[in-house]
């Protein structure tokens, strides 16, 4: 569609007089001059002219493209559907948050279960280490007797088998007790920090490394226990761990360090005896292993009675009187 501006329409000259009649034109001299009219267009020329609109190249003409009216989609009428019902439930919904009462005993159940498991594991470890110590002592007595009196081969083979079985049993018991102790430490730390309204500050891998790797746990395990005791102590910001708990932790740490030092000494002596092949060095290593196993058994038995309840302070308030209301 072509739209011409009013300014362009005003500039086009329009004739004011009557339209000239068709006929021969006159020359200035007065003689008529016949004009040759153009021949009528052929059908092909007429079809070519009617194919497209004429293009006007003018500053006063602006082309505007608009969508044909028949191409517009029909308008959809608004249908009145009446008043809508308010959504409601015909039954009590079971989804959502439930404000259930918090059961402290249920939250503390993992720590209590871990304490009982630790006590049982330490008792089993003490029994296995005690049996290993007795077997190594029997082997050492046979070595002493063999210095002057020859022994039958079956007795030597039987003692060797007993030493190997006792060592494997003690190793399995120690590893099992170590795993149970790490799980117990994780549970009691979570319980201590939960009672203070806090989360465990250390990631799980740090607790496993500090408490589960030998030699490292000589320092790491007491450190983790002191942190848990500080978190569970009353008024810990002012006085921290109470004296009873601190003394119990110190005794456990000293005993744990001595047991590890003796076990490390026995292991080094045994390795030297194996590499050197000396009979006397082997006998010394066997004696150290016997003493180390016996001391470890005593420590495991003692720890089974003190370690699970080390974070329970004696300073906790105890109700001595109970009042009963009578209607």
GICORNOR-V265124 format. One record per residue. RES is the residue in one small letter. OMEGA is omega in radians with two decimals (none if undefined). Layout:
res: (RES & RES)
omega: (OMEGA & OMEGA)
//
This chain:
res: (x & x & x & x & x & x & x & x & x & x & x & x & x & x & x & x & x & x & x & x & x & x & x & x & x & x & x & x & x & x & x & x & x & x & x & x & x & x & x & x & x & x & x & x & x & x & x & x & x & x & x & x & x & x & x & x & x & x & x & x & x & x & x & x & x & x & x & x & x & x & x & x & x & x & x & x & x & x & x & x & x & x & x & x & x & x & x & x & x & x & x & x & x & x & x & x & x & x & x & x & x & x & x & x & x & x & x & x & x & x & x & x & x & x & x & x & x & x & x & x & x & x & x & x & x & x & x & x & x & x & x & x & x & x & x & x & x & x & x & x & x & x & x & x & x & x & x & x & x & x & x & x & x & x & x & x & x & x & x & x & x & x & x & x & x & x & x & x & x & x & x & x & x & x & x & x & x & x & x & x & x & x & x & x & x & x & x & x & x & x & x & x & x & x & x & x & x & x & x & x & x & x & x & x & x & x & x & x & x & x & x & x & x & x & x & x & x & x & x & x & x & x & x & x & x & x & x & x & x & x & x & x & x & x & x & x & x & x & x & x & x & x & x & x & x & x & x & x & x & x & x & x & x & x & x & x & x & x & x & x & x & x & x & x & x & x & x & x & x & x & x & x & x & x & x & x & x & x & x & x & x & x & x & x & x & x & x & x & x & x & x & x & x & x & x & x & x & x & x & x & x & x & x & x & x & x & x & x & x & x & x & x & x & x & x & x & x & x & x & x & x & x & x & x & x & x & x)
omega: (-3.12 & 3.12 & -3.14 & 3.13 & 3.12 & 3.14 & 3.13 & 3.13 & -3.14 & -3.10 & 3.14 & -3.13 & 3.12 & 3.11 & -3.12 & -3.10 & 3.09 & -3.12 & -3.13 & 3.14 & 3.11 & 3.13 & -3.13 & 3.12 & -3.11 & 3.10 & 3.11 & -3.14 & 3.11 & -3.13 & 3.13 & 3.13 & 3.13 & 3.10 & 3.11 & 3.13 & 3.14 & 3.14 & 3.13 & -3.12 & 3.09 & 3.11 & 3.14 & 3.12 & 3.12 & 3.12 & 3.13 & 3.12 & -3.08 & -3.11 & -3.06 & 3.14 & 3.10 & -3.11 & 3.11 & 3.09 & -3.12 & 3.10 & -3.07 & -3.14 & -3.12 & 3.12 & 3.12 & 3.13 & 3.13 & -3.13 & 3.12 & -3.11 & -3.10 & -3.13 & 3.12 & 3.11 & 3.14 & 3.13 & 3.11 & 3.14 & 3.11 & -3.11 & 3.11 & -3.09 & 3.11 & -3.13 & 3.14 & 3.14 & 3.10 & 3.14 & 3.13 & 3.14 & 3.05 & 3.12 & -3.14 & -3.11 & -3.11 & -3.13 & 3.11 & -3.12 & 3.12 & 3.14 & -3.12 & 3.11 & -3.12 & 3.12 & -3.12 & 3.13 & 3.11 & 3.11 & -3.14 & -3.10 & 3.11 & 3.14 & 3.12 & 3.10 & 3.11 & 3.11 & 3.11 & 3.12 & 3.11 & 3.12 & 3.12 & -3.14 & 3.11 & 3.09 & 3.09 & 3.11 & 3.10 & 3.11 & 3.14 & 3.12 & 3.08 & 3.10 & 3.10 & 3.10 & 3.12 & 3.13 & 3.11 & 3.08 & 3.08 & 3.10 & 3.14 & 3.10 & 3.09 & 3.09 & 3.12 & 3.13 & -3.08 & 3.10 & -3.11 & -3.06 & 3.08 & -3.10 & 3.09 & -3.07 & -3.12 & 3.12 & 3.11 & 3.12 & 3.13 & 3.11 & 3.11 & 3.12 & 3.12 & 3.12 & -3.14 & 3.14 & 3.11 & 3.10 & 3.11 & 3.12 & 3.11 & 3.13 & 3.12 & 3.14 & -3.14 & 3.13 & 3.11 & 3.11 & 3.12 & 3.11 & 3.12 & 3.12 & 3.10 & 3.10 & 3.09 & -3.14 & 3.09 & -3.11 & -3.09 & 3.07 & 3.10 & 3.12 & -3.12 & -3.14 & 3.10 & 3.09 & 3.08 & -3.13 & -3.12 & 3.07 & 3.12 & -3.08 & -3.10 & 3.04 & -3.05 & -3.08 & 3.10 & 3.12 & 3.14 & -3.14 & -3.08 & -3.07 & -3.04 & -3.12 & 3.12 & -3.09 & 3.08 & -3.10 & 3.04 & 3.10 & -3.05 & -3.12 & 3.06 & 3.10 & 3.13 & 3.11 & 3.11 & 3.10 & 3.11 & 3.12 & 3.08 & -3.13 & -3.09 & -3.10 & 3.08 & 3.13 & -3.04 & 3.11 & -3.10 & -3.01 & 3.08 & -3.10 & 3.12 & -3.05 & -3.12 & 3.14 & 3.13 & 3.12 & 3.12 & 3.11 & 3.12 & 3.11 & 3.11 & -3.11 & 3.13 & 3.13 & 3.12 & 3.12 & 3.12 & 3.12 & 3.14 & 3.12 & 3.13 & 3.11 & 3.11 & 3.10 & 3.12 & 3.13 & 3.12 & 3.12 & 3.11 & 3.11 & 3.11 & 3.14 & 3.12 & -3.12 & -3.10 & -3.11 & -3.13 & 3.14 & -3.13 & 3.10 & 3.08 & 3.10 & 3.09 & 3.11 & 3.12 & 3.10 & 3.12 & 3.11 & 3.12 & 3.14 & -3.13 & 3.12 & 3.13 & 3.13 & 3.12 & 3.10 & 3.11 & 3.13 & 3.14 & 3.11 & 3.13 & -3.14 & 3.12 & 3.14 & -3.05 & -3.04 & -3.11 & -3.13 & -3.07 & -3.12 & 3.09 & -3.07 & 3.07 & -3.13 & -3.14 & -3.10 & 3.14 & 3.13 & -3.12 & -3.14 & 3.09 & -3.13 & -3.14 & 3.13 & 3.14 & -3.12 & none)
//
